[in-house]
Amino acid sequence: MNQEYILAVDLGGTFIKFGLFSPAGECVYSWKARTALESSGDFILLQAAEEARSAFTYCGLPLESLGGVGIGVPGAVIGGRIVNRCVNLGWGVFDLRKQLQQQLADRGFGLVHVQALNDANAAALGEYYCGAGKDYRDMALITIGTGIGCGIILDGRLREGAFGGAGEIGHLPVNPAETAYCGCGKRGCLEQYAAAGGIVARTKQQLTKSNTPSLLRHLPDLTAKDVLDAAASGDPFGLDAARFAGEMIGRALACISGVADPQAFLIGGGISEAGDVILDPIKESFRRNVFHTSTDAVIRTAELKNDAGIYGAYHAVRVHLENE
């Protein structure tokens, strides 16, 4: 392994981010490409293999120097290889390791180890090894953006669960009275209220109930960033949406504490860039709802932002190869 490069891949519904790591653990080249979503995502792994070959050619590296690939997937993953459905990419259940290994072999790389994991778990590993989680043996990373994910590390080990579903807090059923469906097919999931789309939906709903002046009334394509920027400026509807989302997230963190009891919760994803506007209501809700033993848990923003996934995917492979 000491002479081998590791390719880290972070799959997203819009872009795929790549990072090529040297034998010394340095990210020597990073890039992104728009995700090939045609034909229910059938071309995504072919695309990843093609991008890998192009990168090795560009960097002047022999193909046989690729020692492993770590790949974060926006869905559940079992045993480092089996994708257990991934709605955003159009994937069902299949052996990702086997298929990507074949695509890489077809392009001259030989048999390469592939380690797959959920993208929030990859981001959690990235923060644990290289970011805001370095000081904690027990931590959880919460990613809040288009969806809500969570990666849990206890005693220095990532916990993925028997079916790859550990940390899927975005699909906690928090409202049994909800009539609208979540993208997962259930109703009343946390994501419907506290992810980006939920923040926008809450704001639009409240705007229709009042004539109170607001910065948000005449924006043609309202986004969660618009809402949270308005909250930072004191807009009443922005503040309402931030407080509501923070309340729901804080309750979810209290539930995690009741099961896993981590030392720290790191808040990442695009919504976290709002800073204290979203962090303060999360903290207030958490302290109010958590069991008294866990009130001292740290809640802070993550550090690596969009790079967390590739750093975590790299470390997932590194740890596996070192333990072989």
C-alpha positions in Angstrom: 0.0 0.0 0.0 2.9 2.4 0.7 3.5 2.9 -3.0 -0.1 3.1 -4.1 -2.5 6.0 -4.8 -6.1 6.0 -3.5 -9.0 7.6 -5.5 -11.8 9.1 -3.4 -15.2 9.6 -5.0 -18.1 11.5 -3.5 -21.3 10.8 -5.5 -24.0 13.5 -5.6 -27.2 13.9 -7.5 -25.8 16.9 -9.4 -22.0 16.5 -9.3 -19.4 13.8 -8.5 -16.4 15.1 -6.6 -13.0 13.3 -7.0 -9.8 13.4 -5.0 -6.6 11.6 -5.9 -4.4 10.9 -2.8 -0.7 10.1 -2.9 1.0 7.3 -1.0 1.8 9.9 1.7 -1.9 10.7 2.1 -1.8 14.1 0.3 -4.6 15.1 -2.0 -2.6 15.8 -5.1 -5.5 16.4 -7.5 -9.2 17.1 -7.1 -11.9 17.8 -9.6 -15.6 17.4 -10.2 -17.9 16.3 -13.0 -21.6 16.5 -13.6 -23.3 13.3 -12.6 -24.5 11.1 -15.5 -28.1 10.4 -14.4 -29.4 9.1 -17.7 -31.0 5.7 -17.8 -31.6 5.5 -14.0 -28.0 6.1 -13.2 -26.7 3.2 -15.3 -23.7 5.2 -16.5 -22.4 6.6 -13.2 -19.9 3.9 -12.4 -18.7 3.8 -16.0 -18.3 7.6 -15.7 -16.3 7.2 -12.5 -13.9 4.7 -14.1 -13.4 6.9 -17.1 -12.7 9.9 -14.9 -10.2 7.8 -13.0 -8.3 6.8 -16.1 -8.3 10.4 -17.4 -6.9 11.6 -14.1 -4.1 9.1 -14.0 -3.2 10.0 -17.6 -3.3 13.7 -16.8 -1.1 13.2 -13.7 1.4 11.0 -15.6 0.8 8.0 -13.2 0.8 4.3 -14.2 -2.6 2.7 -13.9 -1.1 -0.1 -11.7 -0.3 2.5 -9.0 -4.0 2.7 -8.1 -4.3 0.8 -4.8 -8.0 1.4 -3.9 -11.1 3.4 -4.5 -13.3 4.8 -1.7 -16.8 5.9 -2.9 -19.4 7.8 -0.9 -23.0 7.1 -2.0 -26.2 9.1 -1.1 -28.0 6.0 0.2 -27.6 3.0 2.4 -24.5 0.7 1.9 -24.1 -2.7 3.5 -20.7 -4.2 4.2 -18.7 -1.8 2.2 -20.1 -3.0 -1.1 -23.9 -3.5 -1.4 -26.0 -0.4 -2.2 -29.3 -0.8 -0.5 -31.3 1.6 -2.7 -30.3 5.1 -3.7 -33.3 7.2 -4.8 -31.4 10.3 -5.8 -29.3 8.3 -8.3 -32.0 6.0 -9.5 -30.3 2.9 -8.0 -31.9 -0.2 -6.4 -30.0 -2.9 -4.6 -26.8 -4.1 -6.3 -23.1 -4.9 -5.6 -21.3 -1.6 -6.3 -17.9 -3.0 -5.4 -18.2 -5.8 -8.0 -19.5 -3.5 -10.8 -16.9 -0.7 -10.2 -14.1 -3.2 -10.0 -15.2 -4.5 -13.4 -15.4 -1.0 -14.9 -11.9 -0.2 -13.6 -10.4 -3.5 -14.8 -11.9 -2.9 -18.3 -9.9 0.3 -18.4 -6.6 -1.2 -17.5 -6.4 -0.8 -13.7 -6.4 -4.5 -12.8 -8.2 -5.7 -9.7 -8.6 -2.7 -7.4 -10.1 -2.8 -3.9 -13.3 -0.7 -3.7 -14.8 0.5 -0.4 -18.3 1.9 -0.6 -20.0 3.8 2.2 -22.9 6.2 2.7 -21.9 9.8 1.9 -22.8 11.2 5.3 -20.6 8.4 6.9 -17.8 9.4 4.5 -18.1 13.0 5.6 -18.1 12.0 9.2 -14.9 10.0 8.7 -13.4 13.1 7.0 -14.2 15.3 9.9 -13.0 12.7 12.4 -9.6 12.4 10.8 -9.0 15.8 9.4 -11.6 18.3 10.6 -13.6 19.4 13.6 -13.9 15.9 15.0 -10.2 15.3 15.6 -10.6 15.8 19.4 -13.5 13.4 19.9 -13.6 9.6 20.0 -17.4 9.7 20.0 -19.1 12.1 17.5 -21.9 12.5 15.0 -21.8 14.6 11.9 -25.2 15.9 10.8 -25.3 17.0 7.1 -28.2 19.4 6.3 -28.8 20.4 2.7 -31.2 19.0 0.1 -31.5 16.0 2.5 -30.5 15.3 6.1 -27.9 12.6 6.9 -25.8 11.6 9.8 -22.6 9.7 10.3 -21.9 8.2 13.8 -18.5 7.4 15.1 -18.2 5.7 18.5 -15.0 4.8 20.2 -13.2 5.7 17.0 -15.2 3.4 14.8 -17.8 4.2 12.2 -21.2 2.6 12.9 -23.1 1.7 9.8 -25.7 -0.7 11.1 -26.7 -4.2 10.0 -28.6 -2.9 6.9 -26.6 0.3 6.2 -29.3 2.5 7.7 -27.5 3.8 10.9 -27.7 7.6 11.0 -30.6 8.0 8.5 -32.1 10.6 10.7 -33.6 12.5 7.7 -36.2 9.8 7.5 -37.2 9.7 11.2 -41.0 9.8 11.1 -41.5 12.9 13.2 -45.1 13.7 12.1 -47.6 10.9 11.7 -50.3 13.3 10.6 -48.4 14.4 7.4 -50.2 13.8 4.2 -47.4 14.7 1.7 -44.9 12.1 0.7 -41.2 12.3 1.3 -38.8 11.2 -1.5 -38.2 8.0 0.3 -41.9 7.0 0.0 -42.9 7.6 3.6 -44.8 10.6 5.1 -43.8 12.9 7.9 -40.0 12.5 7.7 -37.6 15.0 9.3 -36.3 16.1 5.9 -39.7 17.4 5.0 -39.5 20.0 7.7 -35.8 20.8 8.3 -33.9 20.2 5.1 -33.6 23.0 2.5 -36.9 22.2 0.8 -38.7 22.0 4.1 -37.3 25.4 5.2 -38.6 27.0 1.9 -42.0 25.2 2.3 -42.4 26.4 5.8 -41.6 30.0 4.8 -44.1 30.0 1.9 -46.8 28.6 4.1 -46.3 31.2 6.8 -46.2 34.0 4.2 -49.6 33.1 3.0 -51.0 33.4 6.5 -50.0 37.0 7.2 -49.6 40.4 5.6 -46.6 41.2 7.7 -43.8 42.9 5.6 -41.0 40.6 4.6 -37.8 40.6 2.5 -38.9 37.3 1.1 -42.3 38.1 -0.3 -41.2 39.1 -3.8 -38.3 36.7 -4.5 -39.2 34.7 -7.6 -37.3 31.5 -6.8 -37.1 31.3 -3.0 -34.2 29.2 -1.7 -33.2 28.1 1.8 -30.2 30.4 1.6 -32.6 33.4 0.9 -34.6 32.4 4.0 -31.6 32.1 6.3 -30.0 35.3 5.0 -33.3 37.0 5.7 -33.3 35.5 9.2 -29.8 36.9 9.8 -31.2 40.3 8.9 -34.1 40.0 11.4 -36.8 39.1 8.9 -39.7 37.6 11.0 -40.5 34.8 8.4 -36.8 33.9 8.1 -36.5 33.7 11.8 -39.6 31.6 12.1 -38.3 29.1 9.5 -34.8 28.9 11.1 -36.3 28.4 14.6 -38.7 25.7 13.4 -35.9 23.8 11.5 -33.6 24.2 14.5 -36.3 22.9 16.8 -36.8 19.8 14.7 -33.0 19.1 14.3 -32.4 19.6 18.0 -35.1 17.0 18.9 -33.4 14.6 16.5 -30.0 15.2 18.2 -31.6 14.5 21.5 -32.9 11.2 20.2 -29.4 10.3 18.9 -28.0 11.1 22.4 -30.5 8.8 23.9 -29.1 5.9 21.8 -25.4 6.7 21.1 -24.5 9.6 23.5 -21.7 11.2 21.5 -19.4 13.8 22.9 -20.0 16.1 20.0 -22.4 16.9 17.2 -20.9 18.5 14.1 -23.3 20.4 11.8 -22.3 20.4 8.2 -24.0 20.7 4.8 -25.1 23.9 3.0 -27.5 24.9 5.7 -24.7 25.0 8.3 -23.2 28.0 6.5 -25.9 30.1 8.1 -23.9 29.9 11.3 -25.6 30.9 14.6 -28.9 31.6 12.8 -29.4 27.9 12.6 -27.0 26.7 15.3 -28.6 28.6 18.2 -32.1 27.2 17.8 -30.6 23.7 17.3 -28.7 24.1 20.6 -31.7 25.5 22.4 -33.9 22.6 21.3 -31.3 20.0 22.1 -30.8 21.3 25.7 -34.5 21.4 26.2 -35.2 17.9 24.9 -32.1 15.8 25.7 -31.9 13.5 28.8 -30.0 15.4 31.5 -26.9 13.2 31.4 -26.0 14.4 27.9 -26.6 18.2 28.1 -22.9 18.9 27.9 -22.5 17.5 24.4 -20.7 19.9 22.1 -22.7 21.3 19.1 -20.6 23.1 16.5 -20.1 23.5 12.8 -18.0 21.1 10.8 -14.8 22.3 9.1 -14.2 20.6 5.8 -17.3 21.7 4.0 -17.5 20.1 0.5 -14.2 18.3 0.9 -15.3 16.1 3.9 -16.7 13.3 1.7 -13.5 12.7 -0.3 -11.3 12.8 2.8 -13.5 10.3 4.5 -13.7 8.0 1.5 -9.9 8.1 1.3 -9.6 7.2 5.0 -12.1 4.4 4.6 -9.9 2.7 2.1 -6.7 3.5 4.0 -7.9 1.9 7.2 -9.2 -1.2 5.3 -5.9 -1.7 3.4 -3.8 -1.2 6.6 -5.9 -3.8 8.4 -5.6 -6.4 5.6 
